[in-house]
Amino acid sequence: MMNWMKNATGITEPIYGPSHIRSVAEQAKETPYTELTKDNLKWECMDSTNVETKSFYVTTDSGHYVLLQVIYSNVMGIRTTAQFSAKVFANKPGAAHVWASDNLSNFAFSKDMLDFKADGCSMVLDDAGKSYAIKSSLNKSAVVDATVTQAAPGFSVGKNGTTLFGKDFKKPWGKMIHAFWPRCRVEGTIITKEGIIDLKGHGMVSHALQGMKPHFAASRWNFVNFQSPTYSAVMMEFTTPPSYGETVVNVGGIVKDGEILFAGASPSMTAKHVEVQSDKENDWPAPSAAVFTWDGQTKDGQAAHAELDAKLGTHMDRIDVMGELPKFVKQIASGASGTKPYIYQFGTDVQLKLNVGGEEKTENGKLFNEATFIS
């Protein structure tokens, strides 16, 4: 009975093995990364099941970590939804996070698929394709007016940042895409009930597409956004479920103002949780320390290495992704598939160690890290 329910509800997949995934790392062997153009920033809006996001991570000069995000989702080609979220992480002991997440009405994309608008919310790219204006007046607990502008070129790993899933890669049944603006200047405000948050600082932008059921594509995630006065480092890693051989796909890069130093994919990029502490509520091995590394070559052929050795400490927040579902639905989903998604979010001061062509440099900065466990 349980196996029938799993298959009927699309909760599990057969064990296909690693032959049914083509990692973007294969592209990166010949083309480590590709600089983004305006066309690469278009919303794809697939007709089948998918989740597509544009996420803006801000490290303010005043010490706040901020997340702004539009999520567009399609369930089996039957129902589409969109949601806008704004989060300001508390930066004082005892203070509460500012969290506003709202379903959007009358949402639509511009003809060129670059802009997104809905009642009380918009995300608009300028004509040059270098700056986003994000506005939301939906939720009075977080009224957003922000501008995020490139300070360095954007990139996707390989030729197009795409990992494919399926039996025939010319006709894949799923895909994963990531594109980044790793280093941006941010201006604007978020008006909260406690006051006005000045968003002036550094930022990064991630455009991501999970073109299949999310729990089929990945069982775990690691995300890194590091910002310092000179450098930015970004990393996105996911591990597939056993159905695709528990394959690790890691993409990332190091940039500074006006320049991509280097970028690429696993195995040259790694994320290791070197200290963990089991969460008593769900048994997930939540990290308390991690090491993130990047290796590659600069445009002029110099060997390059970067490393963050991060003492993460206690998470800023822990999110039970299914927490808002009715209890009996949550129990059925978890029992049928082993799916119990939690996101652990960390913010900490850390030192970037960088070696380019034998020249070593270090610089202190701010790390925002997410560790996600799904199944």
Rosetta blueprint (number, residue, H / E / L):
1 M L
2 M H
3 N H
4 W H
5 M H
6 K H
7 N H
8 A H
9 T H
10 G L
11 I L
12 T L
13 E L
14 P L
15 I L
16 Y L
17 G L
18 P H
19 S H
20 H H
21 I E
22 R E
23 S L
24 V L
25 A H
26 E H
27 Q H
28 A H
29 K L
30 E L
31 T L
32 P L
33 Y E
34 T E
35 E E
36 L L
37 T L
38 K H
39 D H
40 N H
41 L H
42 K L
43 W L
44 E L
45 C L
46 M L
47 D L
48 S L
49 T L
50 N E
51 V E
52 E E
53 T E
54 K E
55 S E
56 F E
57 Y E
58 V E
59 T E
60 T E
61 D L
62 S L
63 G L
64 H L
65 Y E
66 V E
67 L E
68 L E
69 Q E
70 V E
71 I E
72 Y E
73 S E
74 N E
75 V E
76 M L
77 G L
78 I L
79 R E
80 T E
81 T E
82 A E
83 Q E
84 F E
85 S E
86 A E
87 K E
88 V E
89 F L
90 A L
91 N L
92 K L
93 P L
94 G L
95 A L
96 A L
97 H L
98 V E
99 W E
100 A E
101 S E
102 D E
103 N E
104 L L
105 S L
106 N L
107 F L
108 A E
109 F E
110 S L
111 K L
112 D L
113 M L
114 L L
115 D L
116 F E
117 K E
118 A E
119 D L
120 G L
121 C E
122 S E
123 M E
124 V E
125 L E
126 D L
127 D L
128 A L
129 G L
130 K L
131 S E
132 Y E
133 A E
134 I E
135 K E
136 S E
137 S L
138 L L
139 N L
140 K L
141 S L
142 A L
143 V E
144 V E
145 D E
146 A E
147 T E
148 V E
149 T E
150 Q E
151 A L
152 A L
153 P L
154 G L
155 F E
156 S E
157 V E
158 G L
159 K L
160 N L
161 G L
162 T E
163 T E
164 L E
165 F E
166 G L
167 K L
168 D L
169 F L
170 K L
171 K L
172 P L
173 W L
174 G E
175 K E
176 M E
177 I E
178 H E
179 A E
180 F E
181 W E
182 P E
183 R E
184 C E
185 R E
186 V E
187 E E
188 G E
189 T E
190 I E
191 I E
192 T E
193 K L
194 E L
195 G E
196 I E
197 I E
198 D E
199 L L
200 K L
201 G E
202 H E
203 G E
204 M E
205 V E
206 S E
207 H E
208 A E
209 L E
210 Q E
211 G L
212 M L
213 K L
214 P H
215 H H
216 F H
217 A H
218 A L
219 S L
220 R E
221 W E
222 N E
223 F E
224 V E
225 N E
226 F E
227 Q E
228 S L
229 P L
230 T L
231 Y E
232 S E
233 A E
234 V E
235 M E
236 M E
237 E E
238 F E
239 T E
240 T L
241 P L
242 P H
243 S H
244 Y H
245 G L
246 E L
247 T L
248 V E
249 V E
250 N E
251 V E
252 G E
253 G E
254 I E
255 V E
256 K E
257 D L
258 G L
259 E E
260 I E
261 L E
262 F E
263 A E
264 G E
265 A E
266 S L
267 P L
268 S L
269 M E
270 T E
271 A E
272 K E
273 H E
274 V E
275 E E
276 V E
277 Q E
278 S E
279 D L
280 K L
281 E L
282 N L
283 D L
284 W L
285 P E
286 A E
287 P E
288 S E
289 A E
290 A E
291 V E
292 F E
293 T E
294 W E
295 D E
296 G E
297 Q E
298 T L
299 K L
300 D L
301 G L
302 Q L
303 A E
304 A E
305 H E
306 A E
307 E E
308 L E
309 D E
310 A E
311 K E
312 L L
313 G L
314 T L
315 H L
316 M L
317 D E
318 R E
319 I E
320 D E
321 V L
322 M L
323 G L
324 E L
325 L L
326 P L
327 K H
328 F H
329 V H
330 K H
331 Q H
332 I H
333 A H
334 S H
335 G H
336 A H
337 S H
338 G L
339 T L
340 K L
341 P L
342 Y E
343 I E
344 Y E
345 Q E
346 F E
347 G E
348 T E
349 D E
350 V E
351 Q E
352 L E
353 K E
354 L E
355 N E
356 V E
357 G L
358 G L
359 E E
360 E E
361 K E
362 T E
363 E E
364 N E
365 G E
366 K E
367 L E
368 F E
369 N E
370 E E
371 A E
372 T E
373 F E
374 I L
375 S L
